[in-house]
């Protein structure tokens, strides 16, 4: 979340930022100014009453020492104590209201982010490679996968329901090979440390990275005793929260972590979108990249992280483009986001396969993640970054569609062959 003092002292800037993001300032900020004013008044009055109580306590001590009647002063002290308790409760209640408002205010976009109300104003930064040429009409993966016997959506519906998938044989091996290839690349060549985190996290973790309270409807909640657990929507959540309420020594920064996990999303607001194939699933697998960086180097680390994700596609020989998202299309927590979009010839479009974001101190403030600058006693907030490195299912789609052949088979990219033990996927039935 944003710093309270920043919002208080820069309300016009915050209002303009909300408009740039396509949001109504009045709907987001609500009665922020009034609540903030009332809270500060309650705190001031409580401190005034405490000073009066201390003075009265001193008077009581003097009266008792002199053998005089202190009942009036004691009655005053009792009344002041009750007033202080009431004012502190009021201040606490107002503080909770204030924090609830702060939790809904999105991050301030970096000055380099293009202004815009939607994806239409996203700006292309660069492209890599060229689309493959076919002497036949390429098929989308939802046709090619079932024909090859590697993707089974009908049985997934029987097992669970819509927007789940079953992978068979080389389809399953391709998914596993991609995950292993990505993890090996990021750990061996890019310097990330691999982590295997829990797939269920508590509400504090979801709050720390910004999924709660705003996106509760997009998550899968699992009641557990008197508390809720949540299936992770991305490994960003457990990886970032590893350092919640901790202080990292500056000498350790940047900390670079990667994890391969399933991701679970209810997709509550996306019914009717991408219903064919495996583009938008309730369960999918992803290799995630997370960084903790010093504020003065976080944008340099952002560029590195994005390049690390791009290199996966380069080694797989997949054509893609990089887009910088406009103010109206980026996530609430992000200060700047690059989307990497891979070309899918079977659908004749570019599809997002990774979003690489710098959250600056937005998540760190929510999760209380700090670092101790060298030579300073006071800890400061780190900057957090993350990106998909990559979404495994969508990379699977890109390989099947880009490497399909006229005979219906799919050639396996050379870098994946040692992981799969095959050079081509051919038709098989199960």
Buried (B, 14 or more C-beta within 10 A) or exposed (E): BBBBEEBBEBBEEBBEBBBBBEBEBEEBBBEBEEBBEBBEBBBEBBEBBBEBBEBBBEBBEEBEEEEEEBEEBBEBBEBBBEBBEBBBEBBEBBBEBBEEBBBBBBBBBBEEBBEBBEBEBBEEEEEBBEBBEBEEEBBBBBBBBBEBBBBBBEEBBEEEEEBBBBBBBBBEBBBBBBBBBBBEBBBEEBEBEEBEBEBBBBBBBBBBBBBBEEBBEBBBBEEEEEEBBBBBBBBBBBBBBBBBEBBBEBEEBBBBBBBBBEBBBBBEEEEEEBEEBBBBBBBBBBBBBBBBBBBEBBBEBBEBBBBBBBBBBEBBBBBBBBBBBBBBBBBBBBBBBBBBBBBBBBBEEBBBBBBBBBBBBBBBBBBBBBBBBEEEEEBBBBBBBBBBBBBBBBBBBBBBBBBBBEEBBBBBBEBBBEBBEBEBBBEEEE
